[in-house]
Amino acid sequence: MSSALASTNAKSTHALPSYLNAVDLGPWGIYLQQVERVTPYLGSLSRWVETLKRPKRSLVVDVPIELDNGTMAHFEGYRVQHNTSRGPGKGGVRFHQDVTLSEVMALSAWMSVKNAAVNLPFGGAKGGIRVDPKTLSRGELERLTRRYTSEIGIIIGPTKDIPAPDVNTNEQIMAWMMDTYSMNEGATVSGVVTGKPIALGGSLGRREATGRGVFTVGQEAAQHIGLDITKARIAVQGFGNVGGIAAKLFALVGATVIAVQDHSGTVYKSSGLDVYTLLKHVNEHGSVKGFAPAQTLPDSQFWGVDCDILIPAALEQQITAANANQIKARMVIEGANGPTTPEADDILHERGILVVPDVIANAGGVTVSYFEWVQDFSSFFWSEDEINARLVRIMREAFAAIWQVADEHRVSLRTATFIVACSRILQARELRGLYP
Ligand code: NAD
């Protein structure tokens, strides 16, 4: 157990819940350290901080399905509602063989922080099934999704907790979840999940929302550090939904995307990659590999590329103590969730490299999920221009509030985001009081 975690336990008014194995807290342990770091800035609200250190509700379910060969298989499913002081739980569902309760708890807590940071009227939640979906047929995947939805149906709902897509889940899975919940309710309840197909009440602009949010906070941060975005040189890891869209938006305003890394390798061109042609290449070939107009770089050299803005938009724990010293960028915008380890975060901070943290940088996706939920409730759908304009306004306001706190307390943007978000959550907690 880390010393920060030990001190968390020692200072707690109450012991951790018994189902939390103190020696194997994993991502939840990292989250607890982050809460510990902001506690001194919470003033009188810190008397409520204990509520952030334990999820409100954790449901572990058995998900049995019949496989195509007639045998039964059992999978472990989770839905954790970390905090609902500011509104219903909100957060994705992940299908992955390595999903654990600790991971789902941490992801649900980070959703509480993200939703409060952009001031959405949501708490934080997350779900998952410990399964490798690539090993299942389409029919098995549908049965798994439907049984899981039925099992967690006792705690989700459009005013209680609204799931969305995450790793290995998509629009089709959201359609099955919406249909299963609706069948059990006896009425179509489109607002029970977001990230649905447009034909079922999904929102225009949802697909591009996270990349657009990354671009918007990048523009704002650049202004603060005196970086001319139209002349900026950019390196992007991950060229999928988040990285591809963000790169396109930066290129549109004249920035030069010089390096892109994906699972297949790294392409580089010092005078600038043609982002549109590269997107077309990835569409046709599935990766950046073989993109002829560019030079191929060894993957390890990606982090040391001479650029102004570095956008990790692929996986967790990519910027580590091993490569943080190579980074030449003036700022890092975290499109991915958790791409920077706590040690690397400290190194970048000491080196004066601005890190725009995931809990604000990639909040564009959940913001448009919020718009989807609002549109479903009112059964009135907005134009894409309206959606994009509202998204940009929310992201700009959130960033400005966080920047001000960072400036005032001389802390990193990550700590500032936690201060803003945790204060909002605990203020709601205090105003509501304890029942009974
Ligand atoms: P995606 O599947 O569309 O794209 C992922 C990209 O990462 C692909 O280009 C892939 O080739 C690349 N990649 C995979 N393994 C890699 C490796 N080992 N090295 C380098 N690149 C690798 O996924 P996405 O939706 O763009 O999500 C990316 C990240 O953003 C994830 O951390 C996700 O949790 C986070 N995120 C996504 C959204 C969203 O709305 N899509 C919202 C918030 C956060």
Residues whose N, C-alpha, C, O or C-beta is under 5 A from the ligand:
A	BS01	NAD	T210 G238 F239 G240 N241 V242 G243 Q261 D262 H263 A313 A314 L315 G335 A336 N337 N362 G365
